[in-house]
């Protein structure tokens, strides 16, 4: 695992056998104890209660399994949407000589449907990243991956391409590792973000949080008030969903974020909202303009670095020649 790839042909000769085995620990002892207690009752013709069965079930669920470099509980493995298919995809990815030249389509199809990314496979991606162009990866679609280990996050942080993850809950250890990634990081699976996570991610220059559905004013201030010395305005890229724009004050705060801001979602722009948008000192893109007032059009027409990527038919007609569109 993790050996440097010297030649594409060398990889084809490698035979990677996946590792799936019980991990040592007290959890296995607890299963043995619960099983023995149940067996004694059965042998002694004693009544077996639901609590006895539940004790064994809980012990089995907490038992740890080594899954291709990651230590998971049986319950965590059981919760994976398609564990069997993930195993097959891991095997195929591990034996691929490189991701684009001959196996490109197959590679992206398999990575795009993974629901879990173990350490061994993440290390394989890092091996691919060492390859010379045109074999080098340009992006990694892991939108269905809901959780990763801290070690896997540390490996992903070393990649030079953009990464899309479907993580729904982000613990601080994983967040710290992902924040080290220098490329575009899409965390569109997150619905909420707390103060501690925001403090970790706020210094990430290329960050997209388009899945957020709400945000506190305190979190908005943390994400936006980044010292100029800590972020490159020319490189900075920030994506956010218009669903979090629950107040004019919150919009005003988010517009303080340095660099290029992309607003996702179906966006309705009133005159008051437009006044806050033009306060942004940088490029601004609206991915989908659902509706806009005439006064808002007049206000936004003064912002030269504003781009509307897409819009409803009516909105598109009304902003034509006044606001830049794609």
C-alpha positions as CSV (number, residue, x, y, z in Angstrom):
1,X,0.0,0.0,0.0
2,X,1.3,3.4,-0.9
3,X,4.3,2.3,-3.0
4,X,5.4,4.7,-5.7
5,X,4.3,3.8,-9.2
6,X,7.4,3.7,-11.4
7,X,5.7,2.4,-14.6
8,X,2.1,1.9,-15.6
9,X,2.9,-1.7,-16.5
10,X,4.1,-2.4,-13.0
11,X,0.7,-1.7,-11.6
12,X,-0.9,-4.2,-14.0
13,X,1.3,-6.9,-12.5
14,X,0.1,-6.2,-8.9
15,X,-2.5,-8.3,-7.3
16,X,-4.3,-6.6,-4.5
17,X,-6.3,-8.8,-2.2
18,X,-8.8,-7.0,0.0
19,X,-8.6,-7.3,3.7
20,X,-11.8,-7.9,5.7
21,X,-11.2,-9.5,9.1
22,X,-12.2,-9.2,12.7
23,X,-10.2,-6.6,14.7
24,X,-8.7,-7.5,18.0
25,X,-10.3,-5.8,21.1
26,X,-12.6,-6.1,24.0
27,X,-15.6,-6.0,21.7
28,X,-14.9,-9.6,20.6
29,X,-14.7,-10.6,24.3
30,X,-18.1,-9.0,24.9
31,X,-19.6,-11.1,22.1
32,X,-18.1,-14.3,23.6
33,X,-19.5,-13.4,27.1
34,X,-22.9,-12.6,25.7
35,X,-23.0,-15.9,23.7
36,X,-21.8,-17.9,26.7
37,X,-24.5,-16.4,29.0
38,X,-27.2,-17.2,26.4
39,X,-25.9,-20.7,26.0
40,X,-25.9,-21.4,29.7
41,X,-29.5,-20.4,29.9
42,X,-30.5,-22.6,27.1
43,X,-28.6,-25.6,28.5
44,X,-30.0,-25.0,31.9
45,X,-33.5,-24.8,30.5
46,X,-33.9,-21.3,31.8
47,X,-36.1,-18.7,30.2
48,X,-34.3,-16.6,27.5
49,X,-35.6,-13.0,27.6
50,X,-35.6,-10.3,25.0
51,X,-32.9,-8.5,27.0
52,X,-30.6,-11.5,26.7
53,X,-31.0,-11.5,22.9
54,X,-30.6,-7.7,22.8
55,X,-27.4,-8.0,24.8
56,X,-25.9,-10.3,22.2
57,X,-27.2,-8.2,19.3
58,X,-25.6,-5.1,20.8
59,X,-22.3,-6.9,21.4
60,X,-22.2,-8.1,17.8
61,X,-23.0,-4.6,16.5
62,X,-20.1,-3.1,18.4
63,X,-17.7,-5.8,17.3
64,X,-15.0,-4.2,15.1
65,X,-14.0,-5.3,11.6
66,X,-10.9,-4.3,9.7
67,X,-12.3,-3.1,6.3
68,X,-9.4,-2.5,3.9
69,X,-7.4,-0.4,6.3
70,X,-10.2,1.1,8.3
71,X,-11.6,-0.2,11.6
72,X,-15.4,-0.1,11.6
73,X,-18.1,-1.7,13.8
74,X,-20.4,-4.3,12.4
75,X,-23.3,-1.8,12.8
76,X,-21.4,0.7,10.7
77,X,-20.8,-1.8,8.0
78,X,-24.4,-2.9,8.1
79,X,-25.5,0.8,7.5
80,X,-23.5,1.0,4.3
81,X,-26.0,1.3,1.4
82,X,-24.3,-1.1,-1.0
83,X,-21.3,-2.7,0.8
84,X,-21.1,-5.7,-1.7
85,X,-20.9,-3.4,-4.7
86,X,-18.4,-1.2,-2.9
87,X,-16.1,-4.2,-2.4
88,X,-16.2,-5.0,-6.1
89,X,-15.5,-1.4,-7.1
90,X,-12.6,-1.2,-4.6
91,X,-11.0,-4.3,-6.2
92,X,-11.4,-2.9,-9.7
93,X,-9.9,0.5,-8.7
94,X,-7.0,-1.1,-6.9
95,X,-5.9,-3.1,-10.0
96,X,-6.3,-0.3,-12.5
97,X,-3.0,0.7,-14.0
98,X,-4.1,4.4,-14.1
99,X,-7.3,6.3,-14.1
100,X,-7.7,8.0,-17.5
101,X,-5.7,6.6,-20.4
102,X,-7.4,3.2,-20.7
103,X,-9.7,3.0,-17.7
104,X,-10.9,6.5,-17.4
105,X,-14.7,6.0,-18.0
106,X,-14.7,2.9,-15.8
107,X,-12.7,4.6,-13.1
108,X,-15.0,7.6,-12.8
109,X,-18.1,5.4,-12.9
110,X,-16.9,3.3,-10.1
111,X,-15.7,6.2,-7.9
112,X,-18.9,8.0,-8.5
113,X,-21.0,5.3,-6.9
114,X,-18.8,4.4,-3.9
115,X,-20.6,4.8,-0.6
116,X,-17.5,4.4,1.5
117,X,-13.8,5.1,0.9
118,X,-11.4,3.0,2.9
119,X,-7.8,4.0,3.6
120,X,-6.2,1.5,1.1
121,X,-8.3,2.8,-1.8
122,X,-7.6,6.4,-0.8
123,X,-3.9,5.6,-0.9
124,X,-4.3,4.2,-4.4
125,X,-5.8,7.5,-5.5
126,X,-2.7,9.2,-4.2
127,X,-0.6,6.8,-6.2
128,X,-2.6,7.9,-9.3
129,X,-1.9,11.5,-8.4
130,X,1.9,10.9,-8.8
131,X,1.5,9.8,-12.5
132,X,2.6,12.2,-15.2
133,X,0.0,14.0,-17.4
134,X,-2.1,13.0,-19.3
135,X,-2.7,10.2,-16.8
136,X,-3.1,12.6,-13.9
137,X,-6.5,13.0,-12.3
138,X,-8.4,16.3,-12.6
139,X,-11.2,15.7,-10.2
140,X,-12.6,13.0,-7.9
141,X,-16.3,12.4,-7.6
142,X,-17.1,10.9,-4.2
143,X,-20.6,12.5,-3.9
144,X,-22.1,9.3,-2.4
145,X,-19.5,8.8,0.2
146,X,-21.2,9.8,3.5
147,X,-18.3,9.3,5.9
148,X,-14.5,8.8,5.9
149,X,-11.9,8.1,8.6
150,X,-9.4,10.8,9.7
151,X,-6.6,8.8,8.0
152,X,-8.5,8.7,4.7
153,X,-9.1,12.5,5.0
154,X,-5.4,13.1,5.5
155,X,-4.7,11.2,2.3
156,X,-7.3,13.1,0.3
157,X,-5.8,16.3,1.6
158,X,-2.6,15.5,-0.4
159,X,-4.3,15.4,-3.8
160,X,-3.9,18.2,-6.3
161,X,-7.3,17.9,-7.9
162,X,-10.9,18.9,-6.9
163,X,-12.8,16.6,-4.5
164,X,-16.5,16.2,-4.1
165,X,-17.6,14.4,-1.0
166,X,-21.1,13.5,0.2
167,X,-20.3,13.7,3.9
168,X,-23.4,14.6,5.9
169,X,-21.7,15.0,9.3
170,X,-18.2,16.4,9.6
171,X,-16.2,15.8,12.8
172,X,-13.4,18.2,13.8
173,X,-10.6,15.7,13.1
174,X,-11.7,15.0,9.6
175,X,-12.4,18.7,9.0
176,X,-8.9,19.6,10.1
177,X,-7.4,17.2,7.6
178,X,-9.6,18.2,4.7
179,X,-8.9,21.9,5.4
180,X,-5.3,21.2,4.3
181,X,-6.4,20.3,0.8
182,X,-5.2,22.9,-1.7
183,X,-7.7,22.2,-4.5
184,X,-11.5,22.8,-4.7
185,X,-13.3,21.0,-1.9
186,X,-17.0,20.3,-2.4
187,X,-18.8,19.4,0.8
188,X,-22.4,19.6,-0.6
189,X,-23.7,16.8,1.6
190,X,-23.5,19.0,4.7
191,X,-26.9,20.4,5.7
192,X,-25.6,22.3,8.8
193,X,-22.3,23.6,10.0
194,X,-21.5,24.5,13.6
195,X,-19.1,27.1,14.9
196,X,-16.2,24.8,15.6
197,X,-16.3,23.3,12.0
198,X,-16.6,26.8,10.5
199,X,-13.5,28.0,12.4
200,X,-11.6,25.1,10.9
201,X,-12.8,25.5,7.3
202,X,-12.9,29.3,7.1
203,X,-9.3,29.4,5.9
204,X,-9.9,27.0,3.1
205,X,-9.5,29.1,-0.1
206,X,-11.6,26.9,-2.4
207,X,-14.6,25.7,-0.5
208,X,-18.1,24.9,-1.7
209,X,-20.9,24.3,0.8
210,X,-23.9,24.3,-1.5
211,X,-25.9,21.7,0.5
212,X,-26.3,23.9,3.5
213,X,-30.0,24.7,4.2
214,X,-29.4,27.0,7.2
215,X,-26.7,29.0,8.9
216,X,-26.4,31.1,12.0
217,X,-25.2,34.6,11.8
218,X,-22.2,33.6,14.0
219,X,-21.1,30.9,11.6
220,X,-21.5,33.4,8.7
221,X,-19.2,35.8,10.4
222,X,-16.6,33.1,11.0
223,X,-16.6,32.0,7.4
224,X,-16.5,35.6,6.0
225,X,-14.2,37.6,8.3
226,X,-11.0,35.9,7.2
227,X,-7.9,38.2,7.5
228,X,-6.5,39.2,4.1
229,X,-3.1,37.8,5.0
230,X,-4.6,34.3,5.5
231,X,-6.4,33.8,2.1
232,X,-5.5,34.7,-1.5
233,X,-8.3,36.8,-2.9
234,X,-7.3,35.9,-6.4
235,X,-7.5,32.2,-5.7
236,X,-10.4,32.2,-3.3
237,X,-13.6,30.5,-4.4
238,X,-16.7,30.1,-2.1
239,X,-19.9,28.4,-3.0
240,X,-23.1,28.7,-0.9
241,X,-26.8,27.9,-1.3
242,X,-29.3,30.8,-1.4
243,X,-31.4,28.8,1.1
244,X,-29.2,30.1,3.9
245,X,-30.0,33.7,3.0
246,X,-32.6,34.0,5.8
247,X,-31.9,37.7,6.5
248,X,-30.4,40.7,4.9
249,X,-27.9,40.9,7.6
250,X,-26.7,37.4,7.0
251,X,-26.3,38.1,3.2
252,X,-24.4,41.3,4.1
253,X,-22.0,39.3,6.3
254,X,-21.4,36.5,3.7
255,X,-20.6,39.1,1.0
256,X,-17.6,40.0,3.1
257,X,-16.0,36.7,2.2
258,X,-12.9,37.4,0.0
259,X,-12.7,36.2,-3.6
260,X,-15.1,34.6,-6.0
261,X,-18.6,33.8,-4.6
262,X,-21.0,31.4,-6.3
263,X,-24.6,31.4,-5.2
264,X,-26.4,28.1,-5.9
265,X,-30.1,27.2,-5.7
266,X,-33.2,28.9,-7.0
267,X,-32.5,32.5,-6.1
268,X,-35.1,35.2,-5.9
269,X,-33.6,38.7,-5.8
270,X,-35.4,41.7,-4.4
271,X,-34.1,45.3,-4.4
272,X,-33.0,44.9,-0.8
273,X,-31.1,41.7,-1.5
274,X,-29.5,43.3,-4.6
275,X,-28.1,46.1,-2.4
276,X,-26.4,43.5,-0.2
277,X,-25.0,41.6,-3.2
278,X,-23.3,44.5,-4.8
279,X,-21.4,45.1,-1.5
280,X,-19.2,42.1,-2.3
281,X,-15.7,43.3,-3.3
282,X,-15.1,40.5,-5.8
283,X,-16.6,38.4,-8.6
284,X,-20.1,37.1,-8.0
285,X,-22.0,34.3,-9.9
286,X,-25.6,33.4,-9.5
287,X,-26.1,29.8,-10.7
288,X,-29.9,30.1,-11.2
289,X,-31.9,33.2,-11.0
290,X,-35.6,32.3,-10.4
291,X,-37.0,35.8,-10.2
292,X,-35.8,39.4,-9.9
293,X,-37.5,42.7,-9.5
294,X,-37.0,45.6,-11.9
295,X,-35.3,47.7,-9.2
296,X,-32.9,44.8,-8.4
297,X,-32.0,44.6,-12.1
298,X,-31.1,48.2,-12.1
299,X,-29.0,47.8,-9.0
300,X,-27.1,44.7,-10.1
301,X,-26.5,46.1,-13.6
302,X,-23.9,48.4,-12.0
303,X,-21.8,45.4,-10.9
304,X,-19.4,44.5,-13.7
305,X,-18.1,41.3,-12.2
306,X,-21.5,39.7,-11.8
307,X,-22.5,36.7,-13.9
308,X,-25.8,34.9,-14.1
309,X,-25.1,31.3,-15.1
310,X,-28.7,30.3,-15.7
311,X,-32.2,31.8,-15.1
312,X,-35.9,31.2,-15.6
313,X,-37.2,32.2,-19.1
314,X,-38.9,35.4,-17.8
315,X,-35.8,36.5,-15.7
316,X,-33.5,35.8,-18.6
317,X,-35.6,38.1,-20.9
318,X,-35.7,40.9,-18.4
319,X,-32.0,41.0,-17.6
320,X,-30.8,40.6,-21.2
321,X,-28.4,43.4,-22.1
322,X,-28.3,44.6,-18.5
323,X,-26.7,41.8,-16.5
324,X,-24.0,39.6,-17.9
325,X,-25.2,36.0,-18.6
326,X,-23.3,32.9,-19.8
